[in-house]
Structure formats: structure tokens, C-alpha cells
Amino acid sequence: FLSQIDLLLVMSVEPGFAGQGFITGSLDRIRRARQWIDETGVGCILAVDGGVKVENAPMIASSGADLLVAASAIFKARDYCQVIERLRCSKP
């Protein structure tokens, strides 16, 4: 199926409401998804949504994610720009 899609989204919380904590077991799913994408050589983007924060973003990125979706981490912050900049700097 990877050759048929542009983006693979790994949910790292139980879907339903914002502000949940990151499920650390998702890191294994991210690593497996990265391996599948790399083995097949497709240009699929690997995205992660749910519980992404400045504190865990480097770990998520180093597990293989290309794109991090962070809503609550940004919108609950006093300084949006600071959080966005810190998230951008969390490359592995």
C-alpha cells in the first residue's frame, strides 16, 4: 500500500480529544513504518500526530518521523513562536 499513498500517519494517542500524553509504544510503530518506507524506496512522508511536545520531539524524530503534528503543545503555550522554533530545532 505504501506505493499508493503520499503520507503515512502514525497516531500516538487514542483519537478523540486534544491534550493527551504521547503513548511511548508508538515509537516502535514509527520505527517499523520508517523501515517499511525505506525498504520499499517509496517517497511516502511519515507523520506522527498526538502528544508531540518539545520534550519528546527529538525522540520521535530520531525514530524516523519526517513530520510532527503538534497542536496542544503550541496553542497552550504562552509564546507560540518559541515553541514552534524549539520544535523545529528538534531534528535528530
N, C-alpha and C positions, 0 to 999 in steps of 0.2 A: 503493500500500500504506500510505502514511502515515495515511490516514484510518481505517485498520483497527487501528492499534496505539496504545498509550499511551506507550511508551518505545522509543527507538531507541538501541542500544548500539554505540558505536564501540570496537573493541578496538585498543589502541595498543601491544600487544606480541604476540608469537607465543604463542597459547594453549598452556598446558601446565604451566608452573611459575611460582611466585611469585618476585618479586625481580628481574625483568628490567628493562632500561632502556627508557624511552619511545622509540618509533620516531617521530622528528620528522616523517616523511612523513605521519603520521596527522593533523597539523594541517590539511592540505589536505582530507582526508576530513571532518574536523569542520566546516570552513568550508562545504564543499559540502552537507553534511547540514543545517546551520543554514539555508542558503539555501533548500533544498527545503522545510523545515518552515515557514519564514517566507513563502515564495511561496504555499504551499497554504493557509496560515492554520489549520492543524490545531493542536490543543493537545498535541502529542506532546512529551515530555521528551527532550532529547538528553543521553545519559550517555556518559562516557568511562571505560574501565577498562584499567589496565595502565601501570605505570611512573609513576604520578602521585605527585609529591613536592612538598614545599613550594617548591622552587626552580622547578619548571615549571608549577605550578598556575595562576599568573596568566596565563601564555601560553595554556594550554589553555582557561581560562575566557574569555579575550578572543577566542578563535577561535570561540566560540559555544556551548560546553558549558553545560548547565544543572546537571548533577550530575557530580561527580567521585568515582570509586571509588578509594580509597587504602587498601590493606591493609598491605603491607610497610612503607610509609612510617610507618605508625602503630605497628604491632606490633613493629617492630625498634627503635623509639625507646626511650630511657630514660624519657622523660616523655610518655606518650600525650596527656595534656591539652594540653601545649604545642604539640605537632604538630597536633592537631585544631584548636586555636584559630588557629594560623598558616594552616592550610588554609582555614578559614572566612573569614579576612581576605584571601584572595587573589582577591577579586572584581575584575573589570577596572575 
